[in-house]
Amino acid sequence: MAIKSGDDIKTVQENLGHATAAFTLDVYGHVTAQMKQASADRMEQLIRSISAG
């Protein structure tokens, strides 16, 4: 939830007590993959709206 809310991975790592940010990403990487897809979808919508403009 913290990652989805916009917390950076280093902050989440420290809050959870993980030794490395890499470990945090390994455990919660699916969240960032979903966020990347959502970002790509938003960019596609923006480009389409500009092209239709």
ModelCIF file with pLDDT and N, C-alpha, C, O atoms, coordinates in Angstrom:
data_MODEL
#
_entry.id   MODEL 
#
_entity.id                         1 
_entity.type                       polymer 
_entity.pdbx_number_of_molecules   1 
#
_entity_poly.entity_id                      1 
_entity_poly.type                           'polypeptide(L)' 
_entity_poly.nstd_linkage                   no 
_entity_poly.nstd_monomer                   no 
_entity_poly.pdbx_seq_one_letter_code       MAIKSGDDIKTVQENLGHATAAFTLDVYGHVTAQMKQASADRMEQLIRSISAG 
_entity_poly.pdbx_seq_one_letter_code_can   MAIKSGDDIKTVQENLGHATAAFTLDVYGHVTAQMKQASADRMEQLIRSISAG 
_entity_poly.pdbx_strand_id                 A 
#
loop_
_entity_poly_seq.entity_id 
_entity_poly_seq.num 
_entity_poly_seq.mon_id 
_entity_poly_seq.hetero 
1 1  MET n 
1 2  ALA n 
1 3  ILE n 
1 4  LYS n 
1 5  SER n 
1 6  GLY n 
1 7  ASP n 
1 8  ASP n 
1 9  ILE n 
1 10 LYS n 
1 11 THR n 
1 12 VAL n 
1 13 GLN n 
1 14 GLU n 
1 15 ASN n 
1 16 LEU n 
1 17 GLY n 
1 18 HIS n 
1 19 ALA n 
1 20 THR n 
1 21 ALA n 
1 22 ALA n 
1 23 PHE n 
1 24 THR n 
1 25 LEU n 
1 26 ASP n 
1 27 VAL n 
1 28 TYR n 
1 29 GLY n 
1 30 HIS n 
1 31 VAL n 
1 32 THR n 
1 33 ALA n 
1 34 GLN n 
1 35 MET n 
1 36 LYS n 
1 37 GLN n 
1 38 ALA n 
1 39 SER n 
1 40 ALA n 
1 41 ASP n 
1 42 ARG n 
1 43 MET n 
1 44 GLU n 
1 45 GLN n 
1 46 LEU n 
1 47 ILE n 
1 48 ARG n 
1 49 SER n 
1 50 ILE n 
1 51 SER n 
1 52 ALA n 
1 53 GLY n 
#
_struct_asym.id          A 
_struct_asym.entity_id   1 
#
loop_
_ma_qa_metric.id 
_ma_qa_metric.mode 
_ma_qa_metric.name 
_ma_qa_metric.software_group_id 
_ma_qa_metric.type 
1 global pLDDT . pLDDT 
2 local  pLDDT . pLDDT 
#
_ma_qa_metric_global.metric_id      1 
_ma_qa_metric_global.metric_value   92.04 
_ma_qa_metric_global.model_id       1 
_ma_qa_metric_global.ordinal_id     1 
#
loop_
_ma_qa_metric_local.label_asym_id 
_ma_qa_metric_local.label_comp_id 
_ma_qa_metric_local.label_seq_id 
_ma_qa_metric_local.metric_id 
_ma_qa_metric_local.metric_value 
_ma_qa_metric_local.model_id 
_ma_qa_metric_local.ordinal_id 
A MET 1  2 88.00 1 1  
A ALA 2  2 91.00 1 2  
A ILE 3  2 89.00 1 3  
A LYS 4  2 85.00 1 4  
A SER 5  2 88.00 1 5  
A GLY 6  2 88.00 1 6  
A ASP 7  2 94.00 1 7  
A ASP 8  2 93.00 1 8  
A ILE 9  2 94.00 1 9  
A LYS 10 2 97.00 1 10 
A THR 11 2 97.00 1 11 
A VAL 12 2 96.00 1 12 
A GLN 13 2 97.00 1 13 
A GLU 14 2 97.00 1 14 
A ASN 15 2 97.00 1 15 
A LEU 16 2 96.00 1 16 
A GLY 17 2 97.00 1 17 
A HIS 18 2 97.00 1 18 
A ALA 19 2 98.00 1 19 
A THR 20 2 98.00 1 20 
A ALA 21 2 96.00 1 21 
A ALA 22 2 97.00 1 22 
A PHE 23 2 97.00 1 23 
A THR 24 2 95.00 1 24 
A LEU 25 2 91.00 1 25 
A ASP 26 2 93.00 1 26 
A VAL 27 2 92.00 1 27 
A TYR 28 2 88.00 1 28 
A GLY 29 2 84.00 1 29 
A HIS 30 2 86.00 1 30 
A VAL 31 2 81.00 1 31 
A THR 32 2 82.00 1 32 
A ALA 33 2 83.00 1 33 
A GLN 34 2 87.00 1 34 
A MET 35 2 85.00 1 35 
A LYS 36 2 88.00 1 36 
A GLN 37 2 91.00 1 37 
A ALA 38 2 90.00 1 38 
A SER 39 2 91.00 1 39 
A ALA 40 2 95.00 1 40 
A ASP 41 2 96.00 1 41 
A ARG 42 2 95.00 1 42 
A MET 43 2 96.00 1 43 
A GLU 44 2 96.00 1 44 
A GLN 45 2 96.00 1 45 
A LEU 46 2 95.00 1 46 
A ILE 47 2 95.00 1 47 
A ARG 48 2 94.00 1 48 
A SER 49 2 95.00 1 49 
A ILE 50 2 94.00 1 50 
A SER 51 2 93.00 1 51 
A ALA 52 2 90.00 1 52 
A GLY 53 2 74.00 1 53 
#
loop_
_atom_site.group_PDB 
_atom_site.id 
_atom_site.type_symbol 
_atom_site.label_atom_id 
_atom_site.label_alt_id 
_atom_site.label_comp_id 
_atom_site.label_asym_id 
_atom_site.label_entity_id 
_atom_site.label_seq_id 
_atom_site.pdbx_PDB_ins_code 
_atom_site.Cartn_x 
_atom_site.Cartn_y 
_atom_site.Cartn_z 
_atom_site.occupancy 
_atom_site.B_iso_or_equiv 
_atom_site.pdbx_formal_charge 
_atom_site.auth_seq_id 
_atom_site.auth_comp_id 
_atom_site.auth_asym_id 
_atom_site.auth_atom_id 
_atom_site.pdbx_PDB_model_num 
ATOM 1   N N  . MET A 1 1  ? 0.823  -1.193 0.000   1.00 88.00 ? 1  MET A N  1 
ATOM 2   C CA . MET A 1 1  ? 0.000  0.000  0.000   1.00 88.00 ? 1  MET A CA 1 
ATOM 3   C C  . MET A 1 1  ? 0.866  1.256  0.000   1.00 88.00 ? 1  MET A C  1 
ATOM 4   O O  . MET A 1 1  ? 0.517  2.258  -0.625  1.00 88.00 ? 1  MET A O  1 
ATOM 5   N N  . ALA A 1 2  ? 1.982  1.200  0.693   1.00 91.00 ? 2  ALA A N  1 
ATOM 6   C CA . ALA A 1 2  ? 2.850  2.374  0.750   1.00 91.00 ? 2  ALA A CA 1 
ATOM 7   C C  . ALA A 1 2  ? 3.402  2.709  -0.628  1.00 91.00 ? 2  ALA A C  1 
ATOM 8   O O  . ALA A 1 2  ? 3.459  3.877  -1.013  1.00 91.00 ? 2  ALA A O  1 
ATOM 9   N N  . ILE A 1 3  ? 3.805  1.686  -1.365  1.00 89.00 ? 3  ILE A N  1 
ATOM 10  C CA . ILE A 1 3  ? 4.339  1.925  -2.710  1.00 89.00 ? 3  ILE A CA 1 
ATOM 11  C C  . ILE A 1 3  ? 3.257  2.495  -3.609  1.00 89.00 ? 3  ILE A C  1 
ATOM 12  O O  . ILE A 1 3  ? 3.497  3.457  -4.339  1.00 89.00 ? 3  ILE A O  1 
ATOM 13  N N  . LYS A 1 4  ? 2.079  1.914  -3.563  1.00 85.00 ? 4  LYS A N  1 
ATOM 14  C CA . LYS A 1 4  ? 0.967  2.414  -4.381  1.00 85.00 ? 4  LYS A CA 1 
ATOM 15  C C  . LYS A 1 4  ? 0.586  3.840  -3.998  1.00 85.00 ? 4  LYS A C  1 
ATOM 16  O O  . LYS A 1 4  ? 0.098  4.602  -4.832  1.00 85.00 ? 4  LYS A O  1 
ATOM 17  N N  . SER A 1 5  ? 0.809  4.195  -2.748  1.00 88.00 ? 5  SER A N  1 
ATOM 18  C CA . SER A 1 5  ? 0.474  5.542  -2.283  1.00 88.00 ? 5  SER A CA 1 
ATOM 19  C C  . SER A 1 5  ? 1.541  6.572  -2.659  1.00 88.00 ? 5  SER A C  1 
ATOM 20  O O  . SER A 1 5  ? 1.364  7.771  -2.446  1.00 88.00 ? 5  SER A O  1 
ATOM 21  N N  . GLY A 1 6  ? 2.654  6.085  -3.221  1.00 88.00 ? 6  GLY A N  1 
ATOM 22  C CA . GLY A 1 6  ? 3.676  7.006  -3.686  1.00 88.00 ? 6  GLY A CA 1 
ATOM 23  C C  . GLY A 1 6  ? 4.954  7.042  -2.876  1.00 88.00 ? 6  GLY A C  1 
ATOM 24  O O  . GLY A 1 6  ? 5.865  7.804  -3.200  1.00 88.00 ? 6  GLY A O  1 
ATOM 25  N N  . ASP A 1 7  ? 5.046  6.231  -1.825  1.00 94.00 ? 7  ASP A N  1 
ATOM 26  C CA . ASP A 1 7  ? 6.295  6.172  -1.066  1.00 94.00 ? 7  ASP A CA 1 
ATOM 27  C C  . ASP A 1 7  ? 7.388  5.581  -1.949  1.00 94.00 ? 7  ASP A C  1 
ATOM 28  O O  . ASP A 1 7  ? 7.148  4.636  -2.700  1.00 94.00 ? 7  ASP A O  1 
ATOM 29  N N  . ASP A 1 8  ? 8.596  6.148  -1.853  1.00 93.00 ? 8  ASP A N  1 
ATOM 30  C CA . ASP A 1 8  ? 9.694  5.601  -2.637  1.00 93.00 ? 8  ASP A CA 1 
ATOM 31  C C  . ASP A 1 8  ? 10.166 4.291  -2.023  1.00 93.00 ? 8  ASP A C  1 
ATOM 32  O O  . ASP A 1 8  ? 9.935  4.024  -0.843  1.00 93.00 ? 8  ASP A O  1 
ATOM 33  N N  . ILE A 1 9  ? 10.826 3.486  -2.833  1.00 94.00 ? 9  ILE A N  1 
ATOM 34  C CA . ILE A 1 9  ? 11.198 2.140  -2.410  1.00 94.00 ? 9  ILE A CA 1 
ATOM 35  C C  . ILE A 1 9  ? 12.179 2.153  -1.243  1.00 94.00 ? 9  ILE A C  1 
ATOM 36  O O  . ILE A 1 9  ? 12.137 1.259  -0.397  1.00 94.00 ? 9  ILE A O  1 
ATOM 37  N N  . LYS A 1 10 ? 13.048 3.136  -1.181  1.00 97.00 ? 10 LYS A N  1 
ATOM 38  C CA . LYS A 1 10 ? 14.012 3.225  -0.080  1.00 97.00 ? 10 LYS A CA 1 
ATOM 39  C C  . LYS A 1 10 ? 13.306 3.475  1.253   1.00 97.00 ? 10 LYS A C  1 
ATOM 40  O O  . LYS A 1 10 ? 13.685 2.907  2.277   1.00 97.00 ? 10 LYS A O  1 
ATOM 41  N N  . THR A 1 11 ? 12.291 4.319  1.236   1.00 97.00 ? 11 THR A N  1 
ATOM 42  C CA . THR A 1 11 ? 11.518 4.578  2.450   1.00 97.00 ? 11 THR A CA 1 
ATOM 43  C C  . THR A 1 11 ? 10.782 3.322  2.893   1.00 97.00 ? 11 THR A C  1 
ATOM 44  O O  . THR A 1 11 ? 10.769 2.989  4.077   1.00 97.00 ? 11 THR A O  1 
ATOM 45  N N  . VAL A 1 12 ? 10.173 2.630  1.943   1.00 96.00 ? 12 VAL A N  1 
ATOM 46  C CA . VAL A 1 12 ? 9.455  1.393  2.266   1.00 96.00 ? 12 VAL A CA 1 
ATOM 47  C C  . VAL A 1 12 ? 10.432 0.367  2.837   1.00 96.00 ? 12 VAL A C  1 
ATOM 48  O O  . VAL A 1 12 ? 10.124 -0.304 3.822   1.00 96.00 ? 12 VAL A O  1 
ATOM 49  N N  . GLN A 1 13 ? 11.601 0.245  2.223   1.00 97.00 ? 13 GLN A N  1 
ATOM 50  C CA . GLN A 1 13 ? 12.627 -0.684 2.710   1.00 97.00 ? 13 GLN A CA 1 
ATOM 51  C C  . GLN A 1 13 ? 12.955 -0.409 4.164   1.00 97.00 ? 13 GLN A C  1 
ATOM 52  O O  . GLN A 1 13 ? 12.961 -1.320 4.993   1.00 97.00 ? 13 GLN A O  1 
ATOM 53  N N  . GLU A 1 14 ? 13.224 0.840  4.467   1.00 97.00 ? 14 GLU A N  1 
ATOM 54  C CA . GLU A 1 14 ? 13.594 1.193  5.833   1.00 97.00 ? 14 GLU A CA 1 
ATOM 55  C C  . GLU A 1 14 ? 12.447 0.990  6.815   1.00 97.00 ? 14 GLU A C  1 
ATOM 56  O O  . GLU A 1 14 ? 12.658 0.509  7.929   1.00 97.00 ? 14 GLU A O  1 
ATOM 57  N N  . ASN A 1 15 ? 11.230 1.356  6.403   1.00 97.00 ? 15 ASN A N  1 
ATOM 58  C CA . ASN A 1 15 ? 10.075 1.180  7.280   1.00 97.00 ? 15 ASN A CA 1 
ATOM 59  C C  . ASN A 1 15 ? 9.804  -0.288 7.600   1.00 97.00 ? 15 ASN A C  1 
ATOM 60  O O  . ASN A 1 15 ? 9.369  -0.618 8.703   1.00 97.00 ? 15 ASN A O  1 
ATOM 61  N N  . LEU A 1 16 ? 10.063 -1.164 6.632   1.00 96.00 ? 16 LEU A N  1 
ATOM 62  C CA . LEU A 1 16 ? 9.808  -2.590 6.833   1.00 96.00 ? 16 LEU A CA 1 
ATOM 63  C C  . LEU A 1 16 ? 10.993 -3.316 7.456   1.00 96.00 ? 16 LEU A C  1 
ATOM 64  O O  . LEU A 1 16 ? 10.885 -4.478 7.847   1.00 96.00 ? 16 LEU A O  1 
ATOM 65  N N  . GLY A 1 17 ? 12.129 -2.620 7.545   1.00 97.00 ? 17 GLY A N  1 
ATOM 66  C CA . GLY A 1 17 ? 13.305 -3.233 8.146   1.00 97.00 ? 17 GLY A CA 1 
ATOM 67  C C  . GLY A 1 17 ? 14.042 -4.186 7.221   1.00 97.00 ? 17 GLY A C  1 
ATOM 68  O O  . GLY A 1 17 ? 14.795 -5.040 7.688   1.00 97.00 ? 17 GLY A O  1 
ATOM 69  N N  . HIS A 1 18 ? 13.837 -4.053 5.922   1.00 97.00 ? 18 HIS A N  1 
ATOM 70  C CA . HIS A 1 18 ? 14.549 -4.907 4.978   1.00 97.00 ? 18 HIS A CA 1 
ATOM 71  C C  . HIS A 1 18 ? 15.994 -4.448 4.860   1.00 97.00 ? 18 HIS A C  1 
ATOM 72  O O  . HIS A 1 18 ? 16.284 -3.257 4.975   1.00 97.00 ? 18 HIS A O  1 
ATOM 73  N N  . ALA A 1 19 ? 16.895 -5.387 4.633   1.00 98.00 ? 19 ALA A N  1 
ATOM 74  C CA . ALA A 1 19 ? 18.317 -5.071 4.542   1.00 98.00 ? 19 ALA A CA 1 
ATOM 75  C C  . ALA A 1 19 ? 18.648 -4.252 3.302   1.00 98.00 ? 19 ALA A C  1 
ATOM 76  O O  . ALA A 1 19 ? 19.530 -3.394 3.335   1.00 98.00 ? 19 ALA A O  1 
ATOM 77  N N  . THR A 1 20 ? 17.938 -4.518 2.206   1.00 98.00 ? 20 THR A N  1 
ATOM 78  C CA . THR A 1 20 ? 18.235 -3.817 0.954   1.00 98.00 ? 20 THR A CA 1 
ATOM 79  C C  . THR A 1 20 ? 16.943 -3.450 0.228   1.00 98.00 ? 20 THR A C  1 
ATOM 80  O O  . THR A 1 20 ? 15.898 -4.075 0.414   1.00 98.00 ? 20 THR A O  1 
ATOM 81  N N  . ALA A 1 21 ? 17.052 -2.412 -0.607  1.00 96.00 ? 21 ALA A N  1 
ATOM 82  C CA . ALA A 1 21 ? 15.922 -2.034 -1.449  1.00 96.00 ? 21 ALA A CA 1 
ATOM 83  C C  . ALA A 1 21 ? 15.650 -3.132 -2.483  1.00 96.00 ? 21 ALA A C  1 
ATOM 84  O O  . ALA A 1 21 ? 14.510 -3.336 -2.900  1.00 96.00 ? 21 ALA A O  1 
ATOM 85  N N  . ALA A 1 22 ? 16.712 -3.832 -2.890  1.00 97.00 ? 22 ALA A N  1 
ATOM 86  C CA . ALA A 1 22 ? 16.548 -4.928 -3.855  1.00 97.00 ? 22 ALA A CA 1 
ATOM 87  C C  . ALA A 1 22 ? 15.631 -6.016 -3.286  1.00 97.00 ? 22 ALA A C  1 
ATOM 88  O O  . ALA A 1 22 ? 14.788 -6.560 -3.998  1.00 97.00 ? 22 ALA A O  1 
ATOM 89  N N  . PHE A 1 23 ? 15.803 -6.325 -2.004  1.00 97.00 ? 23 PHE A N  1 
ATOM 90  C CA . PHE A 1 23 ? 14.930 -7.319 -1.379  1.00 97.00 ? 23 PHE A CA 1 
ATOM 91  C C  . PHE A 1 23 ? 13.481 -6.838 -1.394  1.00 97.00 ? 23 PHE A C  1 
ATOM 92  O O  . PHE A 1 23 ? 12.570 -7.601 -1.716  1.00 97.00 ? 23 PHE A O  1 
ATOM 93  N N  . THR A 1 24 ? 13.277 -5.581 -1.048  1.00 95.00 ? 24 THR A N  1 
ATOM 94  C CA . THR A 1 24 ? 11.925 -5.009 -1.041  1.00 95.00 ? 24 THR A CA 1 
ATOM 95  C C  . THR A 1 24 ? 11.311 -5.099 -2.430  1.00 95.00 ? 24 THR A C  1 
ATOM 96  O O  . THR A 1 24 ? 10.145 -5.469 -2.571  1.00 95.00 ? 24 THR A O  1 
ATOM 97  N N  . LEU A 1 25 ? 12.086 -4.764 -3.459  1.00 91.00 ? 25 LEU A N  1 
ATOM 98  C CA . LEU A 1 25 ? 11.581 -4.862 -4.831  1.00 91.00 ? 25 LEU A CA 1 
ATOM 99  C C  . LEU A 1 25 ? 11.299 -6.305 -5.233  1.00 91.00 ? 25 LEU A C  1 
ATOM 100 O O  . LEU A 1 25 ? 10.337 -6.574 -5.953  1.00 91.00 ? 25 LEU A O  1 
ATOM 101 N N  . ASP A 1 26 ? 12.139 -7.237 -4.767  1.00 93.00 ? 26 ASP A N  1 
ATOM 102 C CA . ASP A 1 26 ? 11.887 -8.649 -5.067  1.00 93.00 ? 26 ASP A CA 1 
ATOM 103 C C  . ASP A 1 26 ? 10.560 -9.101 -4.477  1.00 93.00 ? 26 ASP A C  1 
ATOM 104 O O  . ASP A 1 26 ? 9.810  -9.844 -5.110  1.00 93.00 ? 26 ASP A O  1 
ATOM 105 N N  . VAL A 1 27 ? 10.275 -8.648 -3.260  1.00 92.00 ? 27 VAL A N  1 
ATOM 106 C CA . VAL A 1 27 ? 9.047  -9.067 -2.573  1.00 92.00 ? 27 VAL A CA 1 
ATOM 107 C C  . VAL A 1 27 ? 7.820  -8.356 -3.144  1.00 92.00 ? 27 VAL A C  1 
ATOM 108 O O  . VAL A 1 27 ? 6.761  -8.962 -3.309  1.00 92.00 ? 27 VAL A O  1 
ATOM 109 N N  . TYR A 1 28 ? 7.973  -7.055 -3.447  1.00 88.00 ? 28 TYR A N  1 
ATOM 110 C CA . TYR A 1 28 ? 6.827  -6.247 -3.856  1.00 88.00 ? 28 TYR A CA 1 
ATOM 111 C C  . TYR A 1 28 ? 6.909  -5.784 -5.309  1.00 88.00 ? 28 TYR A C  1 
ATOM 112 O O  . TYR A 1 28 ? 6.242  -4.824 -5.695  1.00 88.00 ? 28 TYR A O  1 
ATOM 113 N N  . GLY A 1 29 ? 7.717  -6.461 -6.105  1.00 84.00 ? 29 GLY A N  1 
ATOM 114 C CA . GLY A 1 29 ? 7.901  -6.087 -7.501  1.00 84.00 ? 29 GLY A CA 1 
ATOM 115 C C  . GLY A 1 29 ? 6.619  -6.103 -8.312  1.00 84.00 ? 29 GLY A C  1 
ATOM 116 O O  . GLY A 1 29 ? 6.472  -5.329 -9.258  1.00 84.00 ? 29 GLY A O  1 
ATOM 117 N N  . HIS A 1 30 ? 5.689  -6.979 -7.952  1.00 86.00 ? 30 HIS A N  1 
ATOM 118 C CA . HIS A 1 30 ? 4.413  -7.032 -8.681  1.00 86.00 ? 30 HIS A CA 1 
ATOM 119 C C  . HIS A 1 30 ? 3.665  -5.708 -8.566  1.00 86.00 ? 30 HIS A C  1 
ATOM 120 O O  . HIS A 1 30 ? 2.936  -5.322 -9.480  1.00 86.00 ? 30 HIS A O  1 
ATOM 121 N N  . VAL A 1 31 ? 3.842  -5.024 -7.460  1.00 81.00 ? 31 VAL A N  1 
ATOM 122 C CA . VAL A 1 31 ? 3.178  -3.730 -7.273  1.00 81.00 ? 31 VAL A CA 1 
ATOM 123 C C  . VAL A 1 31 ? 3.751  -2.717 -8.255  1.00 81.00 ? 31 VAL A C  1 
ATOM 124 O O  . VAL A 1 31 ? 3.009  -1.974 -8.897  1.00 81.00 ? 31 VAL A O  1 
ATOM 125 N N  . THR A 1 32 ? 5.081  -2.693 -8.369  1.00 82.00 ? 32 THR A N  1 
ATOM 126 C CA . THR A 1 32 ? 5.687  -1.727 -9.277  1.00 82.00 ? 32 THR A CA 1 
ATOM 127 C C  . THR A 1 32 ? 5.359  -2.066 -10.726 1.00 82.00 ? 32 THR A C  1 
ATOM 128 O O  . THR A 1 32 ? 5.239  -1.162 -11.553 1.00 82.00 ? 32 THR A O  1 
ATOM 129 N N  . ALA A 1 33 ? 5.214  -3.337 -11.048 1.00 83.00 ? 33 ALA A N  1 
ATOM 130 C CA . ALA A 1 33 ? 4.822  -3.726 -12.409 1.00 83.00 ? 33 ALA A CA 1 
ATOM 131 C C  . ALA A 1 33 ? 3.421  -3.207 -12.717 1.00 83.00 ? 33 ALA A C  1 
ATOM 132 O O  . ALA A 1 33 ? 3.169  -2.725 -13.821 1.00 83.00 ? 33 ALA A O  1 
ATOM 133 N N  . GLN A 1 34 ? 2.518  -3.300 -11.759 1.00 87.00 ? 34 GLN A N  1 
ATOM 134 C CA . GLN A 1 34 ? 1.163  -2.769 -11.938 1.00 87.00 ? 34 GLN A CA 1 
ATOM 135 C C  . GLN A 1 34 ? 1.201  -1.261 -12.094 1.00 87.00 ? 34 GLN A C  1 
ATOM 136 O O  . GLN A 1 34 ? 0.454  -0.701 -12.896 1.00 87.00 ? 34 GLN A O  1 
ATOM 137 N N  . MET A 1 35 ? 2.059  -0.602 -11.340 1.00 85.00 ? 35 MET A N  1 
ATOM 138 C CA . MET A 1 35 ? 2.174  0.851  -11.425 1.00 85.00 ? 35 MET A CA 1 
ATOM 139 C C  . MET A 1 35 ? 2.734  1.271  -12.782 1.00 85.00 ? 35 MET A C  1 
ATOM 140 O O  . MET A 1 35 ? 2.299  2.276  -13.345 1.00 85.00 ? 35 MET A O  1 
ATOM 141 N N  . LYS A 1 36 ? 3.692  0.514  -13.309 1.00 88.00 ? 36 LYS A N  1 
ATOM 142 C CA . LYS A 1 36 ? 4.261  0.805  -14.630 1.00 88.00 ? 36 LYS A CA 1 
ATOM 143 C C  . LYS A 1 36 ? 3.186  0.670  -15.707 1.00 88.00 ? 36 LYS A C  1 
ATOM 144 O O  . LYS A 1 36 ? 3.104  1.498  -16.614 1.00 88.00 ? 36 LYS A O  1 
ATOM 145 N N  . GLN A 1 37 ? 2.375  -0.360 -15.606 1.00 91.00 ? 37 GLN A N  1 
ATOM 146 C CA . GLN A 1 37 ? 1.313  -0.546 -16.585 1.00 91.00 ? 37 GLN A CA 1 
ATOM 147 C C  . GLN A 1 37 ? 0.296  0.587  -16.501 1.00 91.00 ? 37 GLN A C  1 
ATOM 148 O O  . GLN A 1 37 ? -0.153 1.094  -17.528 1.00 91.00 ? 37 GLN A O  1 
ATOM 149 N N  . ALA A 1 38 ? -0.062 0.978  -15.307 1.00 90.00 ? 38 ALA A N  1 
ATOM 150 C CA . ALA A 1 38 ? -1.009 2.086  -15.137 1.00 90.00 ? 38 ALA A CA 1 
ATOM 151 C C  . ALA A 1 38 ? -0.432 3.379  -15.710 1.00 90.00 ? 38 ALA A C  1 
ATOM 152 O O  . ALA A 1 38 ? -1.155 4.164  -16.324 1.00 90.00 ? 38 ALA A O  1 
ATOM 153 N N  . SER A 1 39 ? 0.861  3.599  -15.513 1.00 91.00 ? 39 SER A N  1 
ATOM 154 C CA . SER A 1 39 ? 1.513  4.779  -16.074 1.00 91.00 ? 39 SER A CA 1 
ATOM 155 C C  . SER A 1 39 ? 1.504  4.731  -17.591 1.00 91.00 ? 39 SER A C  1 
ATOM 156 O O  . SER A 1 39 ? 1.220  5.736  -18.243 1.00 91.00 ? 39 SER A O  1 
ATOM 157 N N  . ALA A 1 40 ? 1.810  3.586  -18.150 1.00 95.00 ? 40 ALA A N  1 
ATOM 158 C CA . ALA A 1 40 ? 1.787  3.439  -19.609 1.00 95.00 ? 40 ALA A CA 1 
ATOM 159 C C  . ALA A 1 40 ? 0.388  3.685  -20.156 1.00 95.00 ? 40 ALA A C  1 
ATOM 160 O O  . ALA A 1 40 ? 0.235  4.311  -21.205 1.00 95.00 ? 40 ALA A O  1 
ATOM 161 N N  . ASP A 1 41 ? -0.620 3.206  -19.467 1.00 96.00 ? 41 ASP A N  1 
ATOM 162 C CA . ASP A 1 41 ? -2.008 3.424  -19.895 1.00 96.00 ? 41 ASP A CA 1 
ATOM 163 C C  . ASP A 1 41 ? -2.361 4.912  -19.880 1.00 96.00 ? 41 ASP A C  1 
ATOM 164 O O  . ASP A 1 41 ? -3.015 5.410  -20.796 1.00 96.00 ? 41 ASP A O  1 
ATOM 165 N N  . ARG A 1 42 ? -1.925 5.616  -18.834 1.00 95.00 ? 42 ARG A N  1 
ATOM 166 C CA . ARG A 1 42 ? -2.186 7.055  -18.759 1.00 95.00 ? 42 ARG A CA 1 
ATOM 167 C C  . ARG A 1 42 ? -1.488 7.803  -19.889 1.00 95.00 ? 42 ARG A C  1 
ATOM 168 O O  . ARG A 1 42 ? -2.070 8.703  -20.494 1.00 95.00 ? 42 ARG A O  1 
ATOM 169 N N  . MET A 1 43 ? -0.256 7.436  -20.172 1.00 96.00 ? 43 MET A N  1 
ATOM 170 C CA . MET A 1 43 ? 0.491  8.083  -21.254 1.00 96.00 ? 43 MET A CA 1 
ATOM 171 C C  . MET A 1 43 ? -0.183 7.832  -22.605 1.00 96.00 ? 43 MET A C  1 
ATOM 172 O O  . MET A 1 43 ? -0.267 8.735  -23.437 1.00 96.00 ? 43 MET A O  1 
ATOM 173 N N  . GLU A 1 44 ? -0.654 6.625  -22.817 1.00 96.00 ? 44 GLU A N  1 
ATOM 174 C CA . GLU A 1 44 ? -1.350 6.301  -24.059 1.00 96.00 ? 44 GLU A CA 1 
ATOM 175 C C  . GLU A 1 44 ? -2.602 7.170  -24.211 1.00 96.00 ? 44 GLU A C  1 
ATOM 176 O O  . GLU A 1 44 ? -2.867 7.691  -25.294 1.00 96.00 ? 44 GLU A O  1 
ATOM 177 N N  . GLN A 1 45 ? -3.353 7.326  -23.156 1.00 96.00 ? 45 GLN A N  1 
ATOM 178 C CA . GLN A 1 45 ? -4.549 8.158  -23.191 1.00 96.00 ? 45 GLN A CA 1 
ATOM 179 C C  . GLN A 1 45 ? -4.187 9.608  -23.492 1.00 96.00 ? 45 GLN A C  1 
ATOM 180 O O  . GLN A 1 45 ? -4.877 10.276 -24.261 1.00 96.00 ? 45 GLN A O  1 
ATOM 181 N N  . LEU A 1 46 ? -3.122 10.087 -22.895 1.00 95.00 ? 46 LEU A N  1 
ATOM 182 C CA . LEU A 1 46 ? -2.678 11.465 -23.145 1.00 95.00 ? 46 LEU A CA 1 
ATOM 183 C C  . LEU A 1 46 ? -2.280 11.648 -24.602 1.00 95.00 ? 46 LEU A C  1 
ATOM 184 O O  . LEU A 1 46 ? -2.685 12.622 -25.237 1.00 95.00 ? 46 LEU A O  1 
ATOM 185 N N  . ILE A 1 47 ? -1.506 10.738 -25.127 1.00 95.00 ? 47 ILE A N  1 
ATOM 186 C CA . ILE A 1 47 ? -1.073 10.838 -26.522 1.00 95.00 ? 47 ILE A CA 1 
ATOM 187 C C  . ILE A 1 47 ? -2.272 10.779 -27.463 1.00 95.00 ? 47 ILE A C  1 
ATOM 188 O O  . ILE A 1 47 ? -2.331 11.527 -28.439 1.00 95.00 ? 47 ILE A O  1 
ATOM 189 N N  . ARG A 1 48 ? -3.211 9.911  -27.184 1.00 94.00 ? 48 ARG A N  1 
ATOM 190 C CA . ARG A 1 48 ? -4.412 9.814  -28.032 1.00 94.00 ? 48 ARG A CA 1 
ATOM 191 C C  . ARG A 1 48 ? -5.229 11.113 -27.972 1.00 94.00 ? 48 ARG A C  1 
ATOM 192 O O  . ARG A 1 48 ? -5.775 11.557 -28.982 1.00 94.00 ? 48 ARG A O  1 
ATOM 193 N N  . SER A 1 49 ? -5.307 11.711 -26.786 1.00 95.00 ? 49 SER A N  1 
ATOM 194 C CA . SER A 1 49 ? -6.105 12.949 -26.667 1.00 95.00 ? 49 SER A CA 1 
ATOM 195 C C  . SER A 1 49 ? -5.413 14.090 -27.407 1.00 95.00 ? 49 SER A C  1 
ATOM 196 O O  . SER A 1 49 ? -6.090 14.934 -27.994 1.00 95.00 ? 49 SER A O  1 
ATOM 197 N N  . ILE A 1 50 ? -4.093 14.134 -27.393 1.00 94.00 ? 50 ILE A N  1 
ATOM 198 C CA . ILE A 1 50 ? -3.351 15.158 -28.114 1.00 94.00 ? 50 ILE A CA 1 
ATOM 199 C C  . ILE A 1 50 ? -3.481 14.930 -29.623 1.00 94.00 ? 50 ILE A C  1 
ATOM 200 O O  . ILE A 1 50 ? -3.669 15.880 -30.383 1.00 94.00 ? 50 ILE A O  1 
ATOM 201 N N  . SER A 1 51 ? -3.382 13.681 -30.049 1.00 93.00 ? 51 SER A N  1 
ATOM 202 C CA . SER A 1 51 ? -3.490 13.365 -31.466 1.00 93.00 ? 51 SER A CA 1 
ATOM 203 C C  . SER A 1 51 ? -4.875 13.675 -32.018 1.00 93.00 ? 51 SER A C  1 
ATOM 204 O O  . SER A 1 51 ? -5.008 14.092 -33.169 1.00 93.00 ? 51 SER A O  1 
ATOM 205 N N  . ALA A 1 52 ? -5.897 13.474 -31.206 1.00 90.00 ? 52 ALA A N  1 
ATOM 206 C CA . ALA A 1 52 ? -7.280 13.726 -31.636 1.00 90.00 ? 52 ALA A CA 1 
ATOM 207 C C  . ALA A 1 52 ? -7.612 15.208 -31.630 1.00 90.00 ? 52 ALA A C  1 
ATOM 208 O O  . ALA A 1 52 ? -8.549 15.653 -32.293 1.00 90.00 ? 52 ALA A O  1 
ATOM 209 N N  . GLY A 1 53 ? -6.827 15.967 -30.870 1.00 74.00 ? 53 GLY A N  1 
ATOM 210 C CA . GLY A 1 53 ? -7.006 17.362 -30.561 1.00 74.00 ? 53 GLY A CA 1 
ATOM 211 C C  . GLY A 1 53 ? -7.418 18.289 -31.573 1.00 74.00 ? 53 GLY A C  1 
ATOM 212 O O  . GLY A 1 53 ? -7.568 19.480 -31.296 1.00 74.00 ? 53 GLY A O  1 
#
